[in-house]
Amino acid sequence: MVSMMKNKNTKTDKQAWRRKPRKFAPKSRLGCKTCKIRRVKCDLSRPSCLKCLSTGRTCDGYSEMPLAFKTEKTEIEATRYHKEIADRADSCDSYHPCTMVSAINTYESKQWHPTYRGLILQNLGSFMILPVTGSTQAEAMCFFKDISIKHLNEYRPCEPWRNTLMFFSQTVPSVRHAAIALALIHRNYLDRQFNGRVYQPPSLKDRLPDKAPLLHYNRAIQLLLNPESGDSAEITAVTLLVCYLFICFDHLAGDDVQAVKHLRGGVALSRNINNATLNNCTYDDAQSSGIHAIICQVTKQIRRLDMQAVMFLVDWTPANIQETFMPHLALFDSTFWSLDQAADHLQILVAQVMRLRNTEQQMSPMGTMPPLPSSLKDVVLGQLETWSSLFENLLQQGSPSESDFETDRLVSLLRLQHTIAWTLLSGYGPGREMDYDNFLPQFQQCVALAGEVAAAHQRYSGPSRSTFTPEIGFIPVLYIIGAKCRHPKVRREVLSILRRQLIREATWDSISTARVVERVIEIEEGAAGEEQMVQCMEQIPIWQRIEVLSYTHIPRGQSAARLDITYTFCARDGIHTESLMIERTESLIMSNNR
């Protein structure tokens, strides 16, 4: 009997496994193809995983992930950027005081956020918008929608990008606070210039306290440092969006150093996003949705600002400039299919031109610059010529009915930037500053194009409204012309355009630029004496021509602002410095915001 029970128990034990469900390993979504088939954990080593190699198998590689940015390195960069802005919030400085805000709004509770997390992945439609508490926030969001968003990409409008910004500012608390902060400081920027002659809803006539933008700025940081549940892709998207808005905020606030820090953080975070992934995002795809498309959109905007930073930072090197430049050379064998694509190609070439010039300026600040490397110079000049040919072919293919206000302005701006880049690189020869006299037709063409862009800009924003955009447009071009073209009439046309309307492009503003150009004219034409006005370029000798020039804006609160300029003369040793005062009537805004 005992023997029979033992046999029965043994049989039962042997069959016990049948009552338990078989445990399958979860499918690896990030691993190599071989590990996915085997249903084993992949170590994600590249180009071949060690798991396969250690077992003698052939690793079949990795398939393209829907989100190419979802890597451990990206998460590290996001953590690093979060730490930087946490340090920013913890370090109280004179401009951004640390302000602890508790329960500033009721809509930030956890009951809202998880719902939006799932919805954002599905669509960018207008649904389940966060409730607004208080008329101030509602009016700030209206201002952001009606004014600020249009100015952020002033020269290259993109409706899908504007829709994305608006959607996230309505559904994600951290983006909402960053957008409100930007709208408030943008509105104050306009109010200080024209005392109510700008966009002013009836209930916003009383100016908000200066601390109001900072409260929302710091609140956005707090929410960004404590994200709700969500995968790394969603956190990356929100972080990049807030980073972009912070760049704009700090430029408007006059804290250009902090704006550059945010730019560096955004570039580092987006550096790991696959270029092929970005190229798959079409330029005018209004139907794109989901986190993948959102990260493509914001990454393109941040990388555009990264490329443009060479226009105001001498020691700036855009991320992956060499890796980006070489593939673009091969693409020149084809044709452009849109103005936006042509603009992206030109931006890379302009960045190469400025890096060549800025590198030489750093190496020889005393005005004894050696000639540029002929090989790279010739390559860039050849690509500029090719770009111009492809660009004109693109314009000829378009029908007249496709021409509109925004398209015409962008065409004029691209021609302007291409012409000045080609001139700036071609004019640097053995004759030093005298060589630029040979490019008077190009300078005259640039002034005419700049006049067209400025006139279109004025029609777009109104005759008496100052504007701000983080994009680089035509102000640096006018600065170059004013400094390098010695024709008296051309220079004074430059001053006329700059003084026509107050325009701010990242760190550039038209009033400061006009004051510097005016001083350059005084220095170079002063040798002829006050009684004898310069009539032609040849009257300015080489030893009187300024070769290297830079300036820094120094804010002065309610008093006049100051510009500290540094320059060297051609064929003369020594660095000269002096300060220029900007009259209060010329700089109503800069003395308050920079």
Buried (B, 14 or more C-beta within 10 A) or exposed (E): EEEEEEEEEEEEEEEEEEEEEEEEEEEBEBBBBBBBEBEBEBBBEEEBBEBBEEEEBEBBEBEEBEBBBBBEEBBEBBEEBBEBBBEBBEEEEEEBEEBEEEEBBEBBEEEBBEEBBEBBBEEBEEEEEBEBEEEBBBBBBBBBBEBBBBBBBBBBBBEBBBBBBBBBBBBBBBBBBBBBBBBBBBBBBBBBBBEEEBBBBEEBEEEBEEEBBBBBBBBBBBBBEEBBEBEBBBBBBBBBBBBBBBBBBBBBBBBBEBBBBBBBBBBBBBBBBBEEBBEBBBBEEEEBBBBBBBBBBBBBBBBBBBBBBBBBBBEBBBBEBEEBBEEBBEEBEEBBEEBBBBBBBBBBBBBBBBBBBBBBBEEBBEBEBEEBEEEEBEBBBEBBEBBBEBBEEBBEEEEEEEEEEBBEBBBBBBBBBBBBBBBBBBBBEEEBBBBBBBBBEBBBBBBEBBBBBBBBBBEBBBEEBBBBBBBBBBBBBBBBBBBBBBBBEBBEBBBEBBBBBBBBBBBBBBBBBBBBBBBBBEBBBEBBEEEEEBEEBEBBEBEBBBBBBBBEBEBBEEEBBBBEBBBBBBBBEEEEEEEBBBEEEBBBBBBBBB
